Amino acid sequence: MKYGFLKNNSVARFFAIFVVVFGIVVAFGWIFDIATLQSPIGQVSIKFSVAISFVFSGIILYFVTRVHEGKFGLGFIAITTSSLVISLFVGTIVVSDFAGTYTGIENLFLKDLADIEHAVVTGKPSIPTLVNFFLIVLVGVFVLSDSVTLHKSLKGLGIIIATIGGIALLGHHIGSPSLYYQYEGISNTMTYHASIFFVLLGGGLILSKYTPQQKNANIKIKPRLITLFLITSIVPVIFVGTWSYDSISGGTTTEEFRDAVFVMGAVTISTTAVFAFLISKSLVKPILNLKNVARQVADGNLDVKAVEDSDDELGDLSRAFNNMIENVKLYAELQVETETLRQANKEKEEFAAMVSHELKTPLVPIQGYSELLMNERLGELTDAQKNSLKIIFNNATRLSRLIQDILDVRKMELGKLKLAVRDTTTKEIVDQCLLAFKTITQSKGIMLIDNSQDAPLQCDPERIIQVLNNLVNNSLKFIPQENGMIELNTKLDDSSVIFSVKDNGIGIPKDKQDDLFKKFYQVDTSLGRKSGGSGLGLVICKGIVESHKGKIWVDSDSDNGTAIYFSIPRESS
């Protein structure tokens, strides 16, 4: 791609690396007193403080080119620390100049002018040099703040830095001291090497491609804490320690050292405090926001939300806190709905009991008087009248049974089905069922077969008889009118008794067997209407069996009859 090296920050990054390496070489020369390295470009020697400032300026430029490339944790540490170091050097020089106190920070490791091959300008660096270093620190602050106008801001600062350095460089080439800021009593000279480095740094900022993406908001807590530790402990200690060692070894007088300590201490403490405050604010602000939100939630206000404008751990905590608030709101709403449903259930239960009672009350005299009339105890009746009364009696009985079924199902749904568990035997239960259906099966020519084994068990015999009666009654509806057969079986299986009711009726298709135990379900609606029934019988059977901790299941094929089994534990739990 044409000019691709510009789009991926390669040139800007090269400028940054060049400045860093050059500055490290010069600083190495001062530390180990190597004169050649102190002035590698053949001009005046580069001071140690200036070399170090350029090293960290290059680091800032390098990480500016890396901001938009993903994780910014290391960049945050590097840019903040570098900005602090430059600020310490520049701030100390400026304050010492205004205070009229010589700290020696600008001339670190400078021992004797006579021993240096090339002359070096003593005193403070030029005002344009200090301004450019201040602008570079401003670049670091802008990147850390991640301003939405940062792209234009960086280019603007780059243009200013490069212009100041370019003017000085032009002045050195044409021999015009005024252009490289040599004004007696106002500003010392911006040296040739400083001019080159500022042009490179400014040019790198102009060429850098930066897209604000709230990278500062994505920085995890760990890099911030590391940075906070570096700028409040390591960097100030190294800065003051290096200066102290150089000052003491250089033979500084007690009065000069005392004044310098005061200036150095004031600058170091104030500068460090500013950077520490900025970082601490990014940590404390969301915590205080969470605190205020938590207090409002505790006071009952669930319409508040924590700020979620970061992707760090505090942002995750804010999102989790907001989710918790939503869950609390949902829980509160569910509590209201639950109470509403509980009240509705209570009212429905009361209504069902009332309706059932009111329906059953008139059915009792209807059934009683119908039976008296059919028995002709109140006078003789014609056959037509007896048949009509029989229809009335049967439908009243059917309605009474339906009401009882509905009440039983309701009790099961509410878990209020009461069992009168006692010791009994399978023979007692089966005999009661056989007795109940003896007359009707004999009148229809249906064989009711007893193949049960006698065994003791603990259960509610009335409820188990109710299950058997429902199953036999269902079989009666679907067995043939001729050669109909219903078989009752019981057998022992480990700790349970298995009951079964088998018939030779029409059977149940496999695809409909799973729905047999659903309320109001009937295998075939037309058959249901023909045979009667509410569709609650098997539901009641299932509820009674499961209330005994048993199971119920069906085994049937179309045209091959039906067998329904249920198991009851021999000993009640």
Phi, psi and omega per residue, in radians:
M1 nan 2.384 -3.099
K2 -1.143 2.333 -3.126
Y3 1.000 0.487 3.122
G4 -1.083 -0.490 -3.136
F5 -1.154 -0.351 3.071
L6 -1.437 -0.643 -3.064
K7 -1.238 -0.459 -3.125
N8 -1.764 0.303 3.038
N9 1.188 0.306 -3.080
S10 -1.103 -0.768 -3.111
V11 -1.159 -0.815 3.138
A12 -1.056 -0.690 -3.141
R13 -1.189 -0.650 3.099
F14 -1.109 -0.769 3.096
F15 -1.003 -0.783 -3.111
A16 -1.085 -0.816 -3.123
I17 -1.117 -0.709 -3.139
F18 -1.050 -0.807 -3.126
V19 -1.126 -0.723 -3.132
V20 -1.105 -0.864 -3.110
V21 -1.084 -0.784 -3.135
F22 -1.064 -0.763 3.141
G23 -1.115 -0.692 3.132
I24 -1.126 -0.705 3.128
V25 -1.062 -0.785 -3.131
V26 -1.154 -0.798 3.125
A27 -1.047 -0.700 3.081
F28 -1.041 -0.695 3.126
G29 -1.106 -0.671 3.131
W30 -1.261 -0.730 -3.102
I31 -1.104 -0.710 -3.099
F32 -1.815 0.227 3.038
D33 0.953 0.970 3.082
I34 -1.922 1.821 -2.992
A35 -1.073 -0.620 -3.118
T36 -1.086 -0.684 -3.124
L37 -1.345 -0.344 -3.139
Q38 -1.271 -0.398 3.117
S39 -2.448 1.173 -3.014
P40 -1.212 -0.353 -3.116
I41 -1.745 0.234 2.985
G42 1.422 0.079 3.098
Q43 -1.752 -2.713 3.118
V44 -1.175 2.758 -3.117
S45 -1.129 2.510 3.093
I46 -1.547 2.146 -3.103
K47 -1.126 2.667 -3.134
F48 -1.056 -0.766 -3.115
S49 -1.098 -0.688 3.127
V50 -1.199 -0.731 -3.136
A51 -1.066 -0.791 3.137
I52 -1.116 -0.698 3.124
S53 -1.098 -0.662 3.097
F54 -1.221 -0.617 3.084
V55 -0.991 -0.870 -3.090
F56 -1.319 -0.439 3.014
S57 -1.147 -0.730 3.092
G58 -1.113 -0.652 3.102
I59 -1.104 -0.723 3.105
I60 -1.056 -0.834 3.134
L61 -1.056 -0.734 -3.114
Y62 -1.060 -0.811 -3.085
F63 -1.350 -0.356 2.981
V64 -1.077 -0.669 3.134
T65 -1.287 -0.187 -3.106
R66 -1.871 -0.032 -3.022
V67 -1.042 -0.786 -3.011
H68 -1.489 0.122 -3.038
E69 -1.702 0.228 3.099
G70 2.297 -2.356 -3.087
K71 -1.074 2.421 -3.042
F72 -2.078 0.269 -3.090
G73 -1.048 -0.917 -3.142
L74 -1.125 -0.683 3.126
G75 -1.090 -0.679 3.109
F76 -1.072 -0.791 3.122
I77 -1.083 -0.826 -3.054
A78 -1.159 -0.814 -3.089
I79 -1.170 -0.740 -3.141
T80 -1.122 -0.840 -3.127
T81 -1.102 -0.758 3.140
S82 -1.102 -0.755 3.123
S83 -1.073 -0.675 3.122
L84 -1.138 -0.785 -3.111
V85 -1.057 -0.834 3.131
I86 -1.072 -0.728 -3.140
S87 -1.085 -0.660 3.131
L88 -1.117 -0.796 3.131
F89 -1.145 -0.916 -3.092
V90 -1.128 -0.774 -3.127
G91 -1.075 -0.740 3.138
T92 -1.108 -0.733 -3.133
I93 -1.110 -0.792 -3.105
V94 -1.149 -0.805 -3.103
V95 -1.151 -0.745 -3.133
S96 -1.126 -0.577 3.114
D97 -1.202 -0.774 3.120
F98 -1.180 -0.596 -3.123
A99 -1.435 -0.165 -3.125
G100 1.225 0.456 -3.125
T101 -2.004 2.322 3.126
Y102 -1.622 2.028 3.140
T103 -1.656 -0.432 -3.109
G104 1.443 0.065 -3.097
I105 -1.173 -0.545 -3.125
E106 -1.323 -0.265 -3.098
N107 -2.101 0.653 3.106
L108 -0.985 2.411 3.104
F109 1.147 0.134 3.049
L110 -1.542 1.954 -3.005
K111 -1.742 -0.909 -3.031
D112 -2.600 2.111 -3.119
L113 -1.070 -0.542 -3.075
A114 -1.182 -0.415 -3.105
D115 -1.546 -0.031 -3.085
I116 -1.708 2.296 -3.060
E117 -1.093 -0.760 3.135
H118 -1.927 2.521 -3.105
A119 -1.127 2.631 3.098
V120 -2.255 2.435 -3.137
V121 -1.400 2.084 3.126
T122 -1.456 3.075 -3.136
G123 1.523 -2.959 -3.061
K124 -1.290 2.676 3.043
P125 -1.124 2.903 -3.109
S126 -1.153 2.702 3.124
I127 -1.047 -0.774 3.093
P128 -1.032 -0.586 3.100
T129 -1.140 -0.786 3.102
L130 -1.102 -0.690 3.120
V131 -1.080 -0.780 -3.127
N132 -1.126 -0.710 3.093
F133 -1.132 -0.648 3.082
F134 -1.097 -0.709 3.121
L135 -1.137 -0.613 3.112
I136 -1.179 -0.696 3.043
V137 -1.067 -0.679 3.113
L138 -1.094 -0.620 3.055
V139 -1.026 -0.816 3.126
G140 -1.050 -0.733 3.137
V141 -1.132 -0.719 3.128
F142 -1.095 -0.731 -3.132
V143 -1.143 -0.736 -3.132
L144 -1.174 -0.573 3.105
S145 -1.383 -0.366 3.078
D146 0.997 0.883 -3.140
S147 -1.065 2.555 -3.136
V148 -1.191 -0.355 3.099
T149 -1.775 0.380 -2.993
L150 -1.107 -0.656 -3.077
H151 -1.006 -0.834 3.123
K152 -1.226 -0.611 -3.135
S153 -1.106 -0.782 -3.139
L154 -1.106 -0.734 3.122
K155 -1.127 -0.697 3.113
G156 -1.106 -0.779 3.093
L157 -1.132 -0.668 3.110
G158 -1.088 -0.708 3.126
I159 -1.116 -0.743 -3.141
I160 -1.116 -0.828 -3.117
I161 -1.090 -0.798 -3.132
A162 -1.155 -0.628 3.141
T163 -1.164 -0.795 3.119
I164 -1.056 -0.791 3.116
G165 -1.185 -0.650 -3.125
G166 -1.147 -0.703 3.116
I167 -1.081 -0.768 3.124
A168 -1.115 -0.699 3.137
L169 -1.108 -0.722 3.090
L170 -1.102 -0.710 3.128
G171 -1.074 -0.684 3.109
H172 -1.142 -0.637 -3.086
H173 -1.304 -0.614 -3.115
I174 -1.721 0.013 3.082
G175 1.238 0.691 3.134
S176 -1.960 1.749 -3.092
P177 -0.998 -0.574 -3.095
S178 -1.120 -0.542 -3.125
L179 -1.289 -0.537 3.064
Y180 -1.752 0.503 2.849
Y181 1.172 0.676 3.061
Q182 -1.653 1.583 3.141
Y183 -2.100 2.048 -3.056
E184 -1.106 2.229 3.112
G185 1.434 -0.106 -3.119
I186 -2.044 -0.906 -3.064
S187 -2.611 2.402 3.003
N188 -1.343 2.994 -3.051
T189 -1.277 2.436 2.891
M190 -1.434 2.025 -3.030
T191 -1.180 2.884 -3.082
Y192 -1.072 -0.798 -3.111
H193 -1.146 -0.666 3.128
A194 -1.111 -0.657 3.115
S195 -1.074 -0.765 -3.140
I196 -1.092 -0.815 -3.082
F197 -1.126 -0.683 3.132
F198 -1.176 -0.632 3.066
V199 -1.101 -0.737 3.120
L200 -1.136 -0.790 -3.124
L201 -1.128 -0.786 3.114
G202 -1.114 -0.746 3.114
G203 -1.102 -0.662 3.113
G204 -1.101 -0.707 3.105
L205 -1.151 -0.659 3.125
I206 -1.148 -0.687 -3.085
L207 -1.441 -0.297 -3.070
S208 -1.188 2.466 3.109
K209 -1.813 1.864 -3.084
Y210 -2.122 2.258 3.094
T211 -2.054 1.973 3.136
P212 -1.064 2.149 -3.135
Q213 -2.362 0.507 -3.127
Q214 0.948 0.746 -3.132
K215 -1.122 -0.579 -3.139
N216 -1.108 -0.531 3.138
A217 -1.298 -0.283 -3.094
N218 -1.618 -0.028 -3.059
I219 -1.292 2.251 -3.142
K220 -1.231 2.947 -3.091
I221 -1.196 -0.645 -3.087
K222 -0.996 -0.875 3.097
P223 -1.040 -0.607 3.134
R224 -1.178 -0.716 3.123
L225 -1.181 -0.688 3.077
I226 -1.058 -0.795 3.129
T227 -1.077 -0.767 3.135
L228 -1.047 -0.713 3.113
F229 -1.147 -0.742 -3.115
L230 -1.122 -0.813 -3.026
I231 -1.374 -0.308 3.129
T232 -1.772 -0.238 -3.074
S233 -2.233 -1.201 -2.981
I234 -1.113 -0.945 -3.066
V235 -1.074 -0.871 3.115
P236 -1.055 -0.677 -3.139
V237 -1.115 -0.800 3.129
I238 -1.117 -0.748 -3.109
F239 -1.076 -0.952 -3.117
V240 -1.197 -0.652 -3.129
G241 -1.126 -0.750 3.114
T242 -1.093 -0.789 3.124
W243 -1.105 -0.759 -3.116
S244 -1.077 -0.780 -3.137
Y245 -1.076 -0.787 -3.108
D246 -1.169 -0.690 -3.117
S247 -1.174 -0.779 -3.114
I248 -1.160 -0.764 -3.133
S249 -1.218 -0.372 3.131
G250 -1.492 -0.042 3.068
G251 1.424 0.608 3.127
T252 -1.184 2.437 3.130
T253 -1.230 2.856 -3.107
T254 -1.097 -0.734 -3.124
E255 -1.141 -0.764 3.124
E256 -1.113 -0.718 -3.124
F257 -1.158 -0.673 3.140
R258 -1.112 -0.841 3.134
D259 -1.109 -0.698 -3.132
A260 -1.160 -0.659 3.115
V261 -1.082 -0.704 3.138
F262 -1.086 -0.820 3.139
V263 -1.140 -0.836 -3.118
M264 -1.060 -0.766 -3.132
G265 -1.089 -0.795 -3.122
A266 -1.081 -0.799 -3.125
V267 -1.162 -0.786 -3.087
T268 -1.107 -0.810 -3.109
I269 -1.134 -0.817 -3.086
S270 -1.177 -0.761 -3.127
T271 -1.151 -0.787 3.126
T272 -1.096 -0.677 -3.127
A273 -1.099 -0.687 -3.140
V274 -1.091 -0.873 -3.132
F275 -1.147 -0.695 3.121
A276 -1.118 -0.668 3.121
F277 -1.106 -0.754 -3.119
L278 -1.080 -0.738 -3.133
I279 -1.272 -0.753 -3.133
S280 -1.085 -0.624 3.141
K281 -1.079 -0.680 3.135
S282 -1.170 -0.401 3.094
L283 -1.568 -0.699 -3.026
V284 -1.368 -0.626 -3.048
K285 -0.998 -0.898 3.123
P286 -1.145 -0.528 3.109
I287 -1.172 -0.746 3.095
L288 -1.130 -0.646 3.089
N289 -1.084 -0.760 3.091
L290 -1.084 -0.679 3.133
K291 -1.080 -0.795 -3.132
N292 -1.143 -0.726 3.127
V293 -1.123 -0.752 3.138
A294 -1.080 -0.672 3.133
R295 -1.136 -0.711 3.125
Q296 -1.189 -0.654 3.087
V297 -1.116 -0.725 3.114
A298 -1.086 -0.504 3.110
D299 -1.460 0.003 3.066
G300 1.765 0.025 3.129
N301 -1.547 1.855 -3.110
L302 -1.755 0.199 -3.140
D303 -1.714 0.125 3.134
V304 -1.600 2.818 3.103
K305 -2.494 2.493 3.045
A306 -1.362 2.647 -3.132
V307 -1.242 2.314 -3.099
E308 -2.066 0.716 -3.016
D309 -1.593 0.311 3.113
S310 -2.423 2.775 3.139
D311 -1.880 0.271 3.131
D312 -1.539 -2.985 -3.107
E313 -1.093 -0.603 3.114
L314 -1.205 -0.611 3.044
G315 -1.125 -0.729 3.086
D316 -1.083 -0.706 3.121
L317 -1.121 -0.704 3.110
S318 -1.107 -0.740 3.124
R319 -1.141 -0.711 3.101
A320 -1.119 -0.671 3.131
F321 -1.145 -0.714 3.099
N322 -1.140 -0.672 3.071
N323 -1.091 -0.682 3.113
M324 -1.097 -0.729 3.116
I325 -1.077 -0.748 3.111
E326 -1.090 -0.689 3.115
N327 -1.160 -0.662 3.102
V328 -1.127 -0.739 3.101
K329 -1.078 -0.768 3.132
L330 -1.106 -0.705 3.119
Y331 -1.102 -0.723 3.125
A332 -1.110 -0.743 3.113
E333 -1.119 -0.698 3.123
L334 -1.137 -0.649 3.091
Q335 -1.069 -0.761 3.124
V336 -1.106 -0.791 -3.140
E337 -1.130 -0.688 3.129
T338 -1.097 -0.752 3.121
E339 -1.129 -0.667 3.104
T340 -1.118 -0.771 3.128
L341 -1.152 -0.684 3.124
R342 -1.068 -0.762 3.127
Q343 -1.149 -0.684 3.121
A344 -1.135 -0.703 3.108
N345 -1.109 -0.715 3.130
K346 -1.090 -0.792 3.135
E347 -1.146 -0.660 3.122
K348 -1.156 -0.694 3.123
E349 -1.130 -0.752 3.122
E350 -1.123 -0.696 3.140
F351 -1.145 -0.762 3.135
A352 -1.079 -0.733 3.131
A353 -1.121 -0.713 -3.129
M354 -1.164 -0.798 -3.131
V355 -1.113 -0.763 3.139
S356 -1.047 -0.755 3.141
H357 -1.129 -0.775 -3.108
E358 -1.184 -0.528 3.109
L359 -1.350 -0.701 -3.102
K360 -1.261 -0.524 -3.098
T361 -1.041 -0.859 3.116
P362 -1.291 -0.338 -3.133
L363 -1.225 -0.548 -3.106
V364 -1.066 -0.894 3.108
P365 -1.174 -0.547 3.111
I366 -1.076 -0.837 3.126
Q367 -1.132 -0.748 -3.094
G368 -1.095 -0.889 -3.107
Y369 -1.209 -0.571 3.088
S370 -1.094 -0.746 -3.136
E371 -1.149 -0.721 3.106
L372 -1.078 -0.732 3.139
L373 -1.170 -0.721 -3.140
M374 -1.135 -0.572 3.114
N375 -1.426 0.025 3.102
E376 1.030 0.551 3.092
R377 -1.366 -0.293 3.122
L378 -1.904 0.215 3.133
G379 2.309 2.793 -3.116
E380 -1.310 2.585 -3.133
L381 -2.274 2.716 3.045
T382 -1.369 2.926 3.120
D383 -1.099 -0.673 3.126
A384 -1.110 -0.716 3.114
Q385 -1.155 -0.696 3.101
K386 -1.099 -0.724 3.128
N387 -1.116 -0.704 3.115
S388 -1.121 -0.739 3.115
L389 -1.142 -0.609 3.115
K390 -1.110 -0.685 3.099
I391 -1.115 -0.748 3.114
I392 -1.080 -0.811 -3.109
F393 -1.091 -0.813 -3.118
N394 -1.097 -0.728 -3.139
N395 -1.245 -0.589 3.065
A396 -1.148 -0.696 3.101
T397 -1.138 -0.737 3.128
R398 -1.106 -0.746 3.110
L399 -1.126 -0.691 3.109
S400 -1.100 -0.732 3.121
R401 -1.145 -0.698 3.119
L402 -1.082 -0.768 3.115
I403 -1.056 -0.740 3.138
Q404 -1.148 -0.672 3.103
D405 -1.089 -0.766 3.132
I406 -1.080 -0.727 3.110
L407 -1.113 -0.725 3.132
D408 -1.101 -0.793 3.127
V409 -1.073 -0.731 3.133
R410 -1.083 -0.741 3.108
K411 -1.083 -0.689 3.125
M412 -1.141 -0.725 3.127
E413 -1.105 -0.608 -3.139
L414 -1.536 -0.028 -3.107
G415 1.180 0.489 -3.096
K416 -1.956 0.274 3.095
L417 -1.262 2.042 -3.066
K418 -1.607 2.403 3.130
L419 -2.007 2.313 3.055
A420 -1.744 1.401 -3.038
V421 -1.339 2.339 3.087
R422 -2.676 2.986 3.076
D423 -1.309 2.328 3.123
T424 -2.651 -2.987 3.099
T425 -2.348 2.762 3.105
T426 -1.107 -0.595 -3.133
K427 -1.099 -0.729 3.134
E428 -1.056 -0.733 -3.098
I429 -1.218 -0.847 -3.090
V430 -1.143 -0.693 3.138
D431 -1.061 -0.678 3.118
Q432 -1.113 -0.690 3.122
C433 -1.174 -0.784 -3.139
L434 -1.052 -0.710 -3.122
L435 -1.122 -0.663 -3.103
A436 -1.158 -0.564 -3.049
F437 -1.890 0.110 -3.077
K438 -1.070 -0.844 -3.065
T439 -1.127 -0.829 -3.060
I440 -1.185 -0.661 3.134
T441 -1.217 -0.659 3.121
Q442 -1.172 -0.670 -3.133
S443 -1.178 -0.475 -3.136
K444 -1.735 0.008 -3.134
G445 1.218 0.558 3.138
I446 -1.740 2.360 3.103
M447 -1.454 2.127 3.077
L448 -1.928 1.800 -2.954
I449 -1.756 2.407 3.108
D450 -1.948 1.876 3.064
N451 -2.015 0.555 -3.036
S452 -1.498 2.628 3.017
Q453 -1.718 2.450 3.128
D454 -1.435 2.282 3.133
A455 -2.695 2.533 3.097
P456 -1.343 2.617 3.039
L457 -2.803 2.874 3.112
Q458 -1.956 2.117 -3.138
C459 -2.900 -3.106 2.974
D460 -1.631 1.730 -3.016
P461 -1.051 -0.595 -3.136
E462 -1.117 -0.691 3.139
R463 -1.245 -0.694 3.126
I464 -1.168 -0.669 3.051
I465 -1.076 -0.671 3.104
Q466 -1.060 -0.696 3.105
V467 -1.093 -0.879 -3.125
L468 -1.068 -0.726 3.131
N469 -1.070 -0.739 3.112
N470 -1.089 -0.730 -3.106
L471 -1.193 -0.746 3.115
V472 -1.142 -0.724 3.135
N473 -1.064 -0.695 3.081
N474 -1.098 -0.764 -3.139
S475 -1.064 -0.694 -3.129
L476 -1.030 -0.487 -3.095
K477 -1.330 -0.407 -2.967
F478 -2.153 0.153 3.072
I479 -1.623 2.751 -3.112
P480 -1.159 2.670 3.134
Q481 -1.177 -0.478 3.097
E482 -1.983 2.440 3.125
N483 1.070 0.491 3.072
G484 -1.239 2.530 -3.070
M485 -2.523 2.350 3.034
I486 -2.252 2.274 -3.070
E487 -2.116 2.247 3.075
L488 -1.815 2.293 -3.125
N489 -2.302 2.589 2.923
T490 -2.436 2.483 3.073
K491 -2.606 2.730 -3.131
L492 -1.535 2.447 3.098
D493 -2.503 1.752 -3.093
D494 0.960 -1.983 -3.080
S495 -1.764 0.228 -3.087
S496 -2.179 2.849 2.979
V497 -1.987 2.237 -3.131
I498 -1.814 2.075 3.038
F499 -1.665 2.615 3.041
S500 -2.587 2.584 3.036
V501 -2.201 2.008 -3.099
K502 -2.012 2.547 3.068
D503 -2.438 2.991 3.104
N504 -1.942 0.692 -3.116
G505 -1.431 -2.770 -3.012
I506 -1.314 -0.242 3.121
G507 1.380 3.041 -3.093
I508 -2.229 2.232 3.110
P509 -1.034 2.573 -3.106
K510 -1.043 -0.673 -3.047
D511 -1.271 -0.129 -3.137
K512 -1.940 -0.016 -3.060
Q513 -1.275 -0.514 -3.117
D514 -1.173 -0.370 -3.082
D515 -1.719 0.050 -3.036
L516 -1.042 -0.585 -3.008
F517 -1.723 0.380 3.056
K518 -1.637 2.620 -3.106
K519 -1.096 2.379 3.044
F520 1.106 0.223 3.132
Y521 -1.477 2.410 3.039
Q522 -2.318 2.479 -3.058
V523 -1.007 -0.736 3.131
D524 -2.479 2.166 -3.055
T525 -1.116 -0.604 3.129
S526 -1.185 -0.728 3.068
L527 -1.127 -0.651 3.139
G528 -1.079 -0.751 -3.136
R529 -1.188 -0.628 -3.138
K530 -1.230 -0.712 -3.038
S531 -1.624 -0.187 -3.107
G532 1.399 -2.979 3.136
G533 1.802 2.691 -3.081
S534 -1.768 -0.206 -3.042
G535 1.396 0.255 -3.137
L536 -1.915 -0.195 -3.040
G537 -1.038 -0.868 -3.121
L538 -1.225 -0.539 3.070
V539 -1.090 -0.755 3.117
I540 -1.135 -0.726 3.113
C541 -1.021 -0.829 -3.128
K542 -1.075 -0.758 -3.133
G543 -1.118 -0.723 3.135
I544 -1.154 -0.787 -3.118
V545 -1.094 -0.799 -3.120
E546 -1.204 -0.508 3.048
S547 -1.134 -0.445 3.055
H548 -1.556 0.158 -3.102
K549 1.159 0.528 3.124
G550 -1.891 -3.020 3.141
K551 -2.319 2.690 3.097
I552 -2.359 2.433 -3.124
W553 -2.650 2.941 -3.059
V554 -2.182 2.573 3.063
D555 -2.370 1.920 -3.048
S556 -2.704 2.659 3.000
D557 -2.344 2.590 3.111
S558 -1.003 2.312 3.101
D559 1.203 0.114 -3.137
N560 -2.093 0.331 3.105
G561 1.414 3.071 -3.092
T562 -2.322 2.471 3.026
A563 -2.251 2.171 3.087
I564 -2.016 2.232 -3.082
Y565 -1.979 2.613 2.931
F566 -2.618 2.519 -3.101
S567 -1.946 2.498 3.107
I568 -2.268 2.230 3.068
P569 -1.015 2.420 -3.108
R570 -1.178 -0.526 3.096
E571 -2.068 2.266 -3.100
S572 -1.219 2.446 3.080
S573 -1.656 nan nan
